[in-house]
């Protein structure tokens, strides 16, 4: 079977689709590996958190936004997964990358940017490696173990860092009145990006708890099945 970030196909895809999915996952693996290497290089070069974005910003923008393709993969049937769920998963990261880090430059020097991207990078290297290996054969057990074990540390680090990035952006969004729509207007609609971000931060704790407990359940089921298969 063929798996992607978004799920699993119902039936064997064509050779062309298999090759495309393998190439996509392999390129994403290399891209996120480069991001992690550059993130580390920033500190090897004697710099601090404040310059991490200068090292990884461009690659992060490219490879994180490239994940939008995964929504298309679901929609056209390359992989089987709920489209809405995939949209939420992809755009949450795209939102942090573009609407926060890229659009509010002051957040780029916050230490949470480094920890966020570090957690993302390790997660994505493991995830895309697993998917690439699963195109033509069964992935090695160590990749399965990593995928369903590293979240114990990486999820809390990533989610906390994301929330802190949003919190860091809020004052600047308020000062600049970014992306807000005020009444009166022709469409009779008002929206405050400033208050939207505050609401978003409040969603993080219950969201993390739900995802964390879900992954713990998945880990027990998947690793047990994977170990039996290996034996």
C-alpha positions in Angstrom: 0.0 0.0 0.0 1.0 3.6 -0.5 0.8 6.1 2.3 1.3 9.8 2.4 1.1 12.6 4.9 -2.6 12.5 4.2 -3.3 8.8 4.3 -3.5 5.6 2.3 -4.7 4.7 -1.1 -7.7 2.4 -1.5 -6.0 0.4 -4.4 -2.6 0.2 -5.9 -1.9 3.4 -7.8 -0.3 3.5 -11.3 3.5 3.3 -11.6 3.6 7.0 -12.5 1.6 8.0 -9.4 3.9 5.8 -7.2 7.0 7.4 -8.7 5.5 10.9 -8.2 4.6 10.1 -4.5 8.0 8.7 -3.9 9.7 11.7 -5.5 7.5 14.1 -3.5 8.2 12.5 -0.2 12.0 12.1 -1.0 12.3 15.8 -1.9 10.4 16.8 1.2 12.7 14.7 3.3 15.8 16.3 1.8 14.3 19.8 2.1 13.5 19.4 5.8 16.9 17.8 6.4 18.5 20.9 4.9 16.4 23.1 7.1 17.5 21.2 10.2 21.2 21.3 9.1 21.0 25.1 8.6 19.2 25.6 11.9 22.1 23.8 13.6 24.7 25.7 11.5 23.3 29.0 12.8 24.6 28.0 16.3 27.8 26.4 15.0 28.6 29.8 13.4 28.3 31.4 16.8 24.9 33.0 16.4 21.9 33.0 18.6 18.2 32.4 18.3 17.7 35.8 16.7 19.4 34.8 13.4 17.8 31.4 12.9 15.2 32.8 10.4 18.0 34.3 8.3 19.4 30.8 7.9 16.2 28.8 7.3 13.4 31.3 6.4 13.5 30.8 2.6 13.7 27.0 2.6 11.0 26.9 5.3 8.7 29.1 3.2 9.2 26.8 0.2 8.9 23.4 1.7 6.1 24.1 4.2 4.0 25.8 1.5 4.7 22.9 -0.8 2.8 20.7 1.6 -0.4 22.3 0.1 0.1 19.7 -2.6 -1.0 17.1 -0.1 -4.5 18.6 -0.1 -4.5 18.1 -3.9 -3.3 14.5 -3.5 -6.4 13.8 -1.4 -8.8 15.6 -3.7 -7.7 13.8 -6.9 -7.5 10.4 -5.2 -3.7 9.8 -5.0 -4.2 9.1 -1.3 -7.2 8.3 0.8 -7.8 10.7 3.7 -10.4 13.2 4.8 -9.8 16.4 2.8 -11.0 18.7 5.6 -8.7 17.1 8.1 -5.8 17.4 5.7 -6.6 21.1 5.1 -6.5 21.8 8.8 -3.2 19.9 9.3 -1.5 21.6 6.4 -2.8 25.1 6.8 -2.0 25.3 10.5 1.7 25.0 9.6 1.3 27.3 6.5 -0.4 29.8 8.8 2.5 29.9 11.2 5.0 30.1 8.4 3.3 32.8 6.3 0.8 34.7 8.4 3.0 34.8 11.6 6.7 34.3 10.9 6.9 35.8 7.4 4.3 38.6 7.9 5.3 39.7 11.4 9.1 40.1 11.2 9.4 40.7 14.9 8.5 37.1 15.6 11.5 35.9 13.6 14.0 36.7 16.3 12.0 35.0 19.1 13.5 31.8 20.5 10.2 30.0 19.9 10.8 30.2 16.2 13.9 28.1 16.5 12.3 25.5 18.8 9.2 25.4 16.5 11.2 24.8 13.3 13.5 22.3 15.1 10.5 20.2 16.2 8.9 20.5 12.8 12.1 19.5 11.0 12.7 16.3 13.0 9.0 15.4 12.7 8.9 15.9 9.0 12.2 14.1 8.3 10.9 11.0 10.0 7.4 11.3 8.5 8.4 11.9 4.9 11.1 9.2 5.1 8.5 6.8 6.4 6.1 7.6 3.5 8.9 7.4 0.9 10.0 4.0 2.2 6.4 2.8 2.2 5.9 3.4 -1.5 7.6 0.3 -2.8 8.1 -1.8 0.3 7.4 -2.0 4.1 9.3 0.7 6.0 11.9 -0.6 8.5 10.6 -0.9 12.1 12.9 1.7 13.4 11.2 4.4 11.2 7.8 3.2 12.4 9.0 3.4 16.0 10.4 6.9 15.5 7.2 8.1 13.9 5.1 6.9 16.8 7.5 7.7 19.7 9.2 11.1 19.0 5.8 12.9 19.3 6.1 12.5 23.1 8.7 15.2 23.1 8.2 17.0 19.8 4.5 17.6 20.0 4.6 19.6 23.3 7.7 21.5 22.1 6.2 22.3 18.7 2.7 23.2 20.0 4.1 25.4 22.8 6.4 27.2 20.4 3.6 27.8 17.9 1.4 29.3 20.6 4.3 31.5 21.8 4.9 32.7 18.2 1.3 33.7 17.9 1.4 35.5 21.3 4.6 37.3 20.2 2.8 38.5 17.0 -0.4 39.7 18.7 0.9 43.2 19.9 2.3 44.0 16.4 -0.9 42.8 14.7 -2.9 45.1 16.9 -0.6 48.1 16.4 -0.8 47.7 12.6 -4.4 46.6 12.5 -3.4 43.8 10.2 -5.9 42.0 8.0 -8.9 43.3 9.8 -12.2 44.3 8.3 -14.2 47.1 9.9 -17.8 48.1 9.7 -19.5 49.7 8.0 -18.7 48.1 4.6 -20.5 46.9 1.5 -20.5 43.3 2.6 -21.7 44.1 6.2 -19.0 42.0 7.7 -16.4 42.7 10.4 -13.3 40.6 11.3 -10.5 41.3 13.7 -7.3 39.4 13.1 -6.0 40.7 16.4 -8.8 38.9 18.4 -8.7 35.9 16.1 -5.1 35.2 17.2 -6.1 35.5 20.8 -8.9 33.0 20.3 -6.5 30.7 18.4 -4.1 30.7 21.4 -6.9 29.5 23.7 -7.5 26.6 21.4 -4.0 25.2 21.7 -4.1 23.5 25.1 -7.2 21.4 24.5 -6.1 20.8 20.9 -2.7 19.5 22.1 -4.3 17.3 24.7 -6.7 15.7 22.2 -3.9 15.1 19.6 -1.5 13.8 22.3 -3.9 11.3 23.8 -4.9 10.2 20.2 -1.3 9.5 19.3 -0.7 7.6 22.5 -3.5 5.3 21.5 -2.3 5.0 17.9 1.2 4.2 19.1 0.1 1.2 21.1 -1.9 -0.2 18.2 0.5 0.5 15.4 3.7 -0.5 17.1 2.1 -3.7 18.3 1.0 -4.5 14.8 4.3 -3.5 13.3 6.3 -5.6 15.6 4.2 -8.7 14.9 4.6 -8.1 11.2 8.4 -7.8 11.5 8.5 -11.1 13.4 
